[in-house]
Amino acid sequence: MKDLFGSPGKVSGLVLRVGQCLFAAASIAVMASASSFSTTTAFCYLIASMTLQGLWSFGLACLDIRALRRQIDLRNHVLVSLFVVGDWVTSILSLAAACSSAGVIVLFTRDTDFCREDKHLGCSMFKISIALAFISWFLLAISSYVTFWLLASI
C-alpha cells in the first residue's frame, strides 16, 4: 500500500490538519472582529461551520501527533471510514458556508451598496474572512480526497 500525501498519521497529514485548523480559526477571528456580522445568517453559518471544521481538524491533528510519536498506523478500515465521513461532512458544510457568505458579500457590494453606505458594516473584514474560509476548505478538500483514496486501497 502506498503512502499518500496527507495520509492520517503522517507528517503531511498533520500539516494539512494544522493548516485547516489555523485558517478556520483565523476566519472565525476576522469575522467576529467585524462589526454587525451577526445580522446576516450566512455569516453566522460561516462561524458555526468554521468552528466545526476547526474542532474536527484539531482533533485529528492531535490524533496525528499521537500516532507520529508512538509510531501507530492509523490505516485500518474503521478509522479511515470515520475520517472519510467526517471529512466529507465538514467539507460540504464548509463549502456551503463559504459560498453562501460570498454570495451575500457580492450582494452587499454590487447590488445593494450596503458597503458604500454603511461604513460600520465591515465589508473588507467579511471578504478576508470568506477568503480564509475558502483556503481552509481547500485544505480540507485535499484531506478528504486523500482519505477517500486511502479507504479504497484498504
Residue pairs with C-beta under 8 A, 6 or more apart in sequence:
1 75
1 153
1 154
2 153
3 10
4 146
4 149
4 150
5 12
5 146
6 12
6 13
6 16
6 142
6 143
6 146
7 13
7 74
7 75
7 146
7 147
7 150
8 60
8 63
8 64
8 67
8 74
8 75
8 79
8 80
8 83
8 147
8 150
9 63
9 64
9 67
9 68
9 72
9 73
9 74
9 75
10 64
10 68
11 68
13 60
13 64
13 143
13 146
14 61
14 64
14 65
14 68
16 139
16 142
16 143
17 57
17 58
17 60
17 61
17 64
17 143
18 57
18 61
19 136
19 139
20 53
20 54
20 57
20 136
20 139
20 140
20 143
21 54
21 57
21 58
21 61
23 132
23 133
23 135
23 136
23 139
24 50
24 51
24 53
24 54
24 57
24 94
24 132
24 133
24 136
25 50
25 54
26 132
27 46
27 50
27 129
27 130
27 132
27 133
27 136
28 47
28 50
28 51
28 54
28 129
30 125
30 128
30 129
30 132
31 37
31 43
31 46
31 47
31 50
31 125
31 126
31 129
32 47
33 125
34 121
34 122
34 125
34 126
34 129
35 120
35 121
35 122
36 120
36 121
36 122
37 43
37 44
37 47
37 122
37 126
38 44
40 104
42 97
42 100
42 101
42 103
42 104
43 101
43 104
43 126
43 129
45 96
45 97
45 100
45 101
46 97
46 98
46 100
46 101
46 129
46 130
46 133
48 97
49 90
49 93
49 94
49 96
49 97
49 98
49 133
50 94
50 97
50 133
50 136
52 90
52 93
52 94
53 90
53 93
53 94
53 136
53 137
53 140
56 86
56 87
56 90
57 140
60 83
60 86
63 74
64 74
66 72
67 73
67 74
74 80
75 150
75 154
76 154
77 151
77 154
80 147
80 150
80 151
80 154
81 151
83 147
83 151
84 144
84 147
84 148
84 151
87 140
87 143
87 144
87 147
88 144
88 148
90 140
91 137
91 140
91 141
91 144
94 133
94 136
94 137
94 140
95 137
95 141
97 133
98 130
98 133
98 134
98 137
101 126
101 129
101 130
101 133
102 130
102 134
105 123
105 126
105 127
105 130
108 114
108 115
108 121
108 123
108 126
109 115
109 123
114 121
114 123
115 121
115 123
